[in-house]
Amino acid sequence: HLGVGLGSRVQAAHRARFETHSPAAMTMSLEEAKAYAEVLKNEEHGQAKLVEGLDAAHPKFAEVISDLKRADASMPGGIPSYVARARKLLLAAKEGVNPFEGCTVEVPTGVDLSLEKGPGSATFAECEKLGMEEIANCCFCLVAGGLGERLGYPGIKIGIVAEVTTNTTFMQLYAEHILALQDRARQATGNKDLTLPLAIMTSGDTHEKTVQLLAENKNFGMAEGQITLMMQEKVPALIDISANFACKDYVLETKPHGHGDVHQLLFSTGTAQKWRDEGRKWVLFFQDTNPLPFRSFVAVVGASAREGFAMNSVAVPRVAGEAAGAICKLKQADGSALTINVEYNQLGPLLQGTPAGGDVPDATGFSPYPGNINVLLLSIPEYVAALTETKGVMPEFVNPKWAGEDKNAFKSATRLECMMQDFPRLLPSSSKVGFTQLDRWVSFTCVKNNLEDARKKAEAGLPADCALSAEADIYHCNAELLRKCGAEVAAPGPVEFLGVKAQVGPRVVLKPSFAVTLEEMKTKVKGAVSVSGKSTLVLAGDVSINGLTLDGTLAIDATNGKVELSGPTVSNEGWSLVPITPEAGTADFLKIRGYDTKRGEAKELKVAGGTETL
């Protein structure tokens, strides 16, 4: 099921060693619980209403008070600080305070690597060249707190198979990208022990499953100590404007605080400081089901190095009115300015005061404000300096659903939230914050909708953002990169599985070990190359092509050797995507798709050493 054995997932249980940070359990005796309950009743903690609704004789009394003590220990400043911040934000929400009052909006300073300046251009090539000089100094941070339940998948999202040609999971694909970059960095520096570290933020829902996934797969080839796991805690839910906590049947209700916690965790675990002390220069923050930014990562690093960005938001051309945040430059009356993401529901009113009169397109047909995709590159020295000053505590917001006109209670419990893209608020005004705009095909996809929601989205003319659409995006990105190398690759055609439609062309899988930049790829793909619409092409490792005609399936694994293609014609039945009817025993990653790969006659080549020519 794994074709030529490309990156097969190891099933034998193996607990690979990595650094992990998760809050310790906290159990109080009854007497300790009673004493702490009195503390919770004071004005600073503000939980008299909750405590007075509890009976110390109840068997779960000590347990719920212990949970409150744990919440106090896990939040910066403890419960008093959380309550004080919540009361301030809730009062502002009640009074309708506009967080952007007095701000004017300008198009921010950034680097355009899209359209004619995108992959294949001299501008893009120059950024890749600059970026390759920085690769040895890079770190990575994966925000992976999400379960796949909304998708109809029972596991964690990074455990979902990204494409069914090689059955590579998202986590495996991320590891392969980092290891391929590491290999190039070792070659460039001559340091065979050099490693590029990866931090992963998990949640209480995903932590143990992430540990298990990594252990069962021997860290996907990453070294002992190369991966650091940081578990995010939830925060107490709030039931009214006084910031009383929600508690029912002696169970404290908690909710996610948002991915902005990743900054506080990198600081509190000492991970960011360690990277700084090791001389690291850059850290990439990326999401759990979007592997495409790695295809443009080196160019983004080059852009940051050239421009001196403390923070660089990867962005895409944004359609005016699109339900996506935008990177804006906000100017205050005193002349100070802040380049930051503005959420789409706040963007329209904010842009009403601009000369354009709202969220409208410019001469390019797109909004002049780039679309945010939550992929960030930060300069580690400036990042750690800001963390040290602020402890990584992010600005928060609250979004209560009021239960009445007096706006004192909520229809359902709410909480404070924070977003990782708000980090510019922690940087000093002297720090340069910008963006790099890329075409979507080389920077953004995601899996966030189940089949039913994907069908509805597609019918409404919106991206389906499901397993099929993300897989199609991966194939399209790889095919487009081959085209930039001069290859003729057939255009995609329509497919439909379980009512979800997409455009899928040749299934092109270019493993990270094949090439980490377009410029490297150009040195490996030469001559007349033709790939038909029914074809599947898988390239891994040291493969060089000097001409190829493909009408079927060719899968090459040269991770332990070298393969040279000298103009062969490969024609066979090949592999194809075929519909399946999910039933008992069907793999979960197939159930959320409704299709699988039918593996017919194919040319598969795996070299164990030396050079083979085809």
PEHUTA-V526988 format. One record per backbone hydrogen bond with DSSP energy under -1.0 kcal/mol. NH is the residue of the N-H (numbers start at 1). CO is the residue of the C=O. E is the energy in kcal/mol with one decimal. If there is no record, write none. Layout:
NH|CO|E  NH|CO|E
This chain:
5|2|-1.1  6|2|-1.2  16|14|-1.6  19|227|-1.7  21|229|-2.8  33|29|-2.5  34|30|-2.4  35|31|-2.1  36|32|-2.4  37|33|-2.2  38|34|-1.3  39|35|-1.1  40|36|-2.2  42|39|-1.5  46|42|-3.1  47|40|-2.6  51|47|-2.6  52|48|-2.8  53|50|-1.1  54|51|-2.0  58|55|-2.4  61|58|-1.9  64|60|-2.3  65|61|-2.1  66|62|-2.1  67|63|-1.9  68|64|-1.6  69|65|-2.1  70|66|-2.3  71|67|-2.1  72|68|-2.2  73|69|-2.0  74|70|-1.8  75|71|-1.4  78|75|-2.8  81|77|-1.2  82|78|-2.0  83|79|-3.0  84|80|-2.3  85|81|-2.5  86|82|-2.4  87|83|-2.7  88|84|-1.9  89|85|-2.4  90|86|-2.8  91|87|-2.1  92|88|-1.8  93|89|-2.2  94|90|-2.3  95|91|-2.2  97|92|-2.6  101|98|-1.9  103|100|-2.2  104|331|-2.1  106|329|-2.5  111|435|-2.8  113|437|-2.9  117|114|-2.5  118|115|-1.9  121|118|-2.3  125|121|-2.2  126|122|-2.2  127|123|-1.7  128|124|-2.3  129|125|-2.2  130|126|-2.3  131|127|-2.6  132|128|-2.3  134|131|-1.8  137|134|-2.2  138|135|-1.7  139|282|-2.0  140|197|-1.9  141|284|-3.0  142|199|-2.8  143|286|-2.4  144|201|-2.3  148|155|-2.8  151|148|-1.3  152|149|-1.6  153|148|-2.6  157|146|-1.9  159|156|-1.3  160|157|-1.7  162|168|-3.2  170|160|-2.1  171|158|-2.6  173|169|-2.4  174|170|-2.5  175|171|-2.3  176|172|-2.5  177|173|-2.2  178|174|-2.3  179|175|-2.7  180|176|-2.2  181|177|-2.3  182|178|-2.4  183|179|-2.2  184|180|-1.9  185|181|-2.3  186|182|-2.5  187|183|-2.0  188|184|-2.2  189|185|-2.2  190|186|-2.4  194|191|-1.2  198|226|-2.5  199|140|-2.8  200|228|-3.1  201|142|-2.6  202|230|-2.6  207|203|-2.5  210|206|-2.3  211|207|-2.5  212|208|-2.4  213|209|-2.4  214|210|-2.4  215|211|-2.5  216|212|-2.8  217|213|-1.0  218|215|-1.3  219|214|-3.3  220|217|-2.2  221|218|-1.7  222|219|-2.0  225|17|-1.3  226|223|-2.0  228|198|-2.4  229|19|-3.3  230|200|-2.8  231|21|-3.1  232|202|-2.7  235|255|-2.9  237|253|-2.8  238|414|-3.7  239|244|-2.6  241|408|-2.8  243|240|-2.0  246|237|-2.1  248|251|-2.1  251|248|-1.1  253|246|-2.4  255|235|-2.7  260|418|-1.6  261|258|-1.6  262|259|-1.7  263|260|-1.4  265|261|-2.4  266|262|-2.2  267|263|-1.6  268|264|-3.2  269|265|-2.2  270|267|-1.2  272|266|-2.2  274|270|-2.1  275|271|-2.2  276|272|-2.3  277|273|-2.6  278|274|-1.6  279|276|-1.8  280|275|-2.4  281|137|-2.7  282|137|-2.0  283|378|-1.9  284|139|-2.1  285|376|-3.2  286|141|-2.2  294|291|-1.5  295|292|-2.2  300|296|-1.9  301|297|-2.4  302|298|-2.2  303|299|-2.3  304|300|-2.4  305|301|-2.7  306|302|-2.4  307|303|-2.4  308|304|-1.8  309|304|-1.5  310|432|-3.4  311|432|-1.2  312|377|-2.8  313|434|-2.2  314|375|-3.0  315|436|-2.7  316|371|-2.0  322|319|-2.5  324|322|-2.6  326|342|-2.2  327|370|-2.5  328|340|-2.7  329|106|-2.5  330|338|-3.2  331|104|-2.9  332|336|-3.0  335|332|-1.9  338|330|-2.1  340|328|-2.6  342|326|-2.7  346|343|-1.6  347|343|-1.3  348|344|-1.1  350|346|-1.4  351|347|-2.3  354|351|-1.7  357|354|-1.3  360|358|-1.7  362|366|-3.0  365|362|-1.8  367|318|-3.3  371|316|-3.3  372|325|-2.3  373|314|-1.2  376|285|-1.5  377|312|-2.4  378|283|-2.3  379|310|-2.6  380|281|-2.5  383|379|-2.7  384|380|-3.0  385|381|-1.7  386|382|-1.9  387|383|-2.3  388|384|-2.8  389|385|-1.6  390|386|-2.0  391|387|-2.9  393|390|-1.5  397|417|-1.9  403|409|-2.6  407|404|-1.4  410|239|-1.4  411|401|-3.5  414|238|-2.3  417|397|-2.4  418|257|-1.9  422|419|-1.6  423|420|-1.3  425|422|-2.1  426|423|-2.6  431|428|-1.9  434|311|-2.6  436|313|-2.0  437|111|-2.9  438|315|-3.0  442|439|-1.3  443|440|-1.9  444|440|-2.6  448|465|-2.6  449|465|-2.0  454|450|-2.7  455|451|-2.2  456|452|-1.9  457|453|-2.5  458|454|-2.5  459|455|-2.3  460|456|-1.5  461|458|-1.6  462|457|-2.9  470|466|-2.5  471|467|-2.0  472|468|-2.6  473|469|-2.1  474|470|-2.0  475|471|-2.2  476|472|-2.5  477|473|-2.6  478|474|-2.1  479|475|-2.6  480|476|-2.7  481|477|-2.1  482|478|-1.8  483|479|-2.1  484|480|-2.1  486|483|-2.1  487|482|-2.1  488|529|-3.2  490|531|-2.4  493|504|-1.9  495|502|-2.6  497|500|-2.3  500|497|-2.1  502|495|-2.1  504|493|-2.8  507|535|-2.0  508|506|-1.6  509|537|-3.2  511|539|-2.4  514|511|-2.2  521|517|-1.9  522|518|-2.3  524|521|-1.4  525|521|-1.4  526|545|-2.5  530|548|-3.1  531|488|-2.8  532|550|-2.3  535|532|-1.3  536|552|-2.5  537|507|-2.2  538|554|-2.5  539|509|-2.4  540|556|-1.5  542|558|-1.8  543|541|-1.6  544|563|-2.4  545|524|-4.0  546|565|-3.0  547|526|-1.9  548|528|-2.5  549|568|-2.6  550|530|-3.0  551|570|-3.0  554|536|-2.5  555|603|-2.5  556|538|-3.0  557|605|-2.8  558|540|-3.1  561|558|-1.1  562|610|-2.0  563|542|-2.3  564|612|-2.7  565|544|-3.1  567|547|-1.7  570|549|-3.1  572|551|-1.5  574|601|-2.9  576|598|-1.9  578|596|-2.8  580|594|-1.8  586|583|-2.5  590|587|-1.3  591|587|-1.7  592|588|-1.3  593|590|-1.7  594|590|-3.1  596|578|-2.2  598|576|-3.5  600|574|-1.3  603|553|-2.5  605|555|-2.8  607|557|-2.0  612|562|-2.5  614|564|-2.9
